[in-house]
Structures are given as C-alpha cells and as structure tokens.
Amino acid sequence: MAQNPTSSAHPPLPPTTEEDTLSRLRLLRSRRVGIATYWRLMAEHGSARAALDALPDIARAAGISDYEACTPQAARAEMRAAEAAGARLLLHGDPLYPADLAALTDAPPLWWLRGRAALLRRPMLAQVGARNATSLGRR
C-alpha cells in the first residue's frame, strides 16, 4: 500500500500554481496510474511534474516502450468541461477537502466538486464512484 501522504503533523499544502494543478491532474489521468501509484510516485519524485517526467522510463523498465502520459491538452479539456458544468477541482490538501477523507491511506488525490462546498464539513456516510473503476471495484 502507498505511504500515507498525511503522515506529517502538518497537512499537505495544495498546489500553488496552475501548472502544478495541471500536472497533478495529468499524473492521475495517465495510463496505469491509480491512486496508490499516484501517491507512491509523488513520494518518490517529490512533485507531479517530476513524476510525469519519470513515467516513460518507469514504463520502459516494465517493458512498455510506447508509454505516453496524459497530455496537457487532455487535462485542460477536462478542466474546461468541468468548468462549463459548474464544477471545481478539489485537491488533497485544499482547505475544503474533507478531513476524514484526507485521513485515509488511499485518499483520492483530487476530485471534482459541484454544489455547495460547505456541505463537505457536515457528517458524511460515503463517497462512491470512480472515473476509471477497476474490475475489483466493479465487482
């Protein structure tokens, strides 16, 4: 299992630049990168940009010669579509990110929020869903 990204006494800071936000989205949307891999790559490389730069070499070492990470254009298109739908990207470390969710070892690095963010501070039962559900998740 991936290291707990919230093991520090201080909560992680959200991305400070649009480029970092874009890199985080691209990393999570890249082929063969799920939540556990995302957190492992972030821990090993220190930033989404550095992890993206390392992905082709990592894939090559695993026998994949034609690996391409999610493109900036694809990530920007997702961001534009979300904005048009009235959604905003909520990143792990954002003050609005629910603390109980952030405390999970495999907390989603990011998710789209549409609606009243204040409701995230109220008691919750669950958040269900996945953009790219695994076969285990579908079962």
N, C-alpha and C positions, 0 to 999 in steps of 0.2 A: 504494500500500500504506500502511497505517496506520503512524504513527510507532511506534517501538519503545518500549513503556511501561517497559522496564527499562534505558533508556539511561543513567540516573543511576548514579553509583558506589555508591549505596545501594539495596537492594531496596525496592520499594514496600511500604508498610505495609498490612496487611489492614484491612478496615473495623473501626471501633472501636465501632460501635453496631449494635443490631439493626435500627434504621431504615435505616442505610446499607447493611447487608447486603440488606435487603428492596428498597431502591432499585436496587442493582446487579442483583439477580435480575430485577426488573421491567424494567429497561432492556434486558437481554439477551433477555428474552422478548417484548419489544414488536415489533409488526409492522414488517417491513423493517429491523430492526436485527440484523445479524450480527456476527461477531467484529471485522471490520475497522471497521465503523461504530461499534460499541461503543467501541473504543479511540480512534477519531477524536473521538467525542462527549465522551469523558472528557478527552481532551487539550484540546479546545476550551472545555469548560464547567467543568472542574475537579472535578466530582463527579457521581455518578449522579443525585442529586436535581435538580441544575441542568440536566443533560441531559434528564431527563424533563420538566422544566418547558418546555424549549425545543422538544421534539419536535413539538407541534402547529403551531407557527409554521414550523418547518423543513418539515413536511409540506405546509402551506398554500402555502409558496413553491414547492413541487414540484407543485402543482396538486391536492393531496389535501385536500378540505375537511372530511371527516368522520373525521379520524385520532384514534384513542384509543390511548394507551399501555397496556401490560399493567396491569391493575388490582391494587391491593394485595391484594384478596380472592383473585384468581387465584394470585398469588405465594405468599400464605400457605397456600393449599390445596396447592400443590406442596410447600411446606416440610413441612406436616403429613403428606402422603402419603410423603414421603421419610423422615421421622422414623419413621413406622409401619413402613416397610420396613427400618429399621435403617441408613439412610444419613445422612451428614452432608455439608453443603455445604462444599466446599473452594474458597477464593477465591485468585485470583492474589495473591501477597504473603504468604500464610499460610506459616508455617514448614514445614508438611507438603507444600506444593506442590512437586513435583519441580523441582529447579533446571534441569535440561536442558530440560524443557518450558517453564518460565518464560522461558528464553533465546530462544525462538522469537519472531519478529516478530509472528506471528499466534497467540500462545498463547491458549488458552481462558481467558476471564476468570474462569470458575467451572465446576465440575463436581461431580457427586455422587460421594462415596466410600462404598463399602460393603465392609467387610472390614478387613483388617489394614493400618493406615496405615504401619507400619514397612516394609512391602514396597516402598513408594514410594522408599525410599532405596537399593534394590538396582538393579543394572543392568537396563535395560528395552530391549525391541525396539521397541514401538509401542503407541499407544493409538488404537483405531479406533472410530469411531461418531460419530453426530451426532443430536441431538434433532430438528432440522429440517434434514435433508440437502438441499443444493442439487441441482439437476439435474446439474451437473458432478460433484458428489460421488457421486451415484447411478450415473453412468456409470462 
